[in-house]
Amino acid sequence: MRPESDLQRAIREHLADRGYQSVSVPNGAVLRGDKAQRGRQMCNLKRDGLMVGFPDLLIYGHSGRVAHIEVKTPQGKVSPAQEAVAAWLAQWGHKYALCRSVADVDGALLEWGWA
């Protein structure tokens, strides 16, 4: 198991305990086949709407609340694509947080006025 997956699962459970729904965006899914097959799959996914760098979790709360969480371990690096998507979301006024722990989630909820 990947440490980031363990953290993401803990964050989803924590959010559910607080009454929030979360949906995973599997941009990091492992594609099958040889290099050419994976390339075709990625092209098709992008045509279907996959956005490289999109946050790992969509968070839904009552009264139309929607937010985005990028999950990283304490040592995890944010990619340039993830930084660009975070900036794009902020430009459009969307809630976004980089969370490296469950405590970071509580901080984000507080910052967003959701806690």
N, C-alpha and C positions, 0 to 999 in steps of 0.2 A: 504494500500500500504506500502511496505517496503521502508524505507529511502534509502537503497542502490539501489533499483530499480529506485527510482526517480533520484538519482545522475547518475546512468548509462544512463538513458534516456537523461538527460541534457548533458552528455559527448558525446553521439552519435549525438545529434543535433549540438553541438559545432563543432565536427569533420566534420560533413556534411557541415556546413557553411564554413569550410575551405577547402572543396574539397576532403575530405577523406571519404572512405567507411568503415563501421565497421560492423562486424558480431558478434552476441552474441553467446557465448558458454554456453548453459544452464545446466551446471553441478549442479547447485543448484535447479533444477526443483523438484517439489514435486511429489513423486511417489504415485500412488493410491493403494488401497487395504489394506489387513491386513499385519502384519509383514512378514509373509512367502512370500506373493505375492510381497511385495516391495523388499525383499531379492532376489527373482528370477529375478525381473526386473533389479535390480542393477547388478547382475551377467551377465545378457545378455548385458546390456549397456557396461560393462567393456570389455566383449568379442568382442563387436562391435567397441571398440576403445576409450570409455570414459576414460579420465585420471583424476583421482581425483586430485584436486589442480590446474588444468589448468586455465589460466587467463580468465577473463570474456569476454574480447573483443579481436577480431583480427582486426587489422587496416590495410587497404590497401591504398596505394598511387601510383602515377604514377611511371614509370620506375622500376617496380618490388619491390617497397617498401612494406615491411610487418613488423608489430610490434604487440606486445601483451600488453594489459593493464589489470591489476587487479584493480577492483573498490572496494574501502572500504570507509565507512563513516569515519569522523575524529576519532570516537571511536572504529571503527571496528578492529578486531584482525586478523592478518594473521596466517593461520594454518601452522603446520609443513609441510603438503603436498604442500601447496602453496609456502612455502619457498624453498622446494626441487625442485619444477618445475621451479621456478625463477632461481635457480642456474643451473639447467640443460639447460635452454634456454640460459643463459649467457655463459655457457661452449661451446655451439654450435654457439655462435656469434650472437644470435638473439636479436633484440630490445625488451626491456621489461621495463615497468614502473608500479609502484604502485601509483595510483591516488586517492586522497581523496577529490579532488575538480576539477572544470573546470580549475582553474589556474594551477593545477599540470599537466594537459594535455598540456597546453601551454609550460610549462617548459620541459616536455618530448619531445615535437616536436622540441623545440629549441636544446635540448641536442642531439637529433638524427640528427640534421641538416636538418630537414624537415620544419622549420618555415621560 
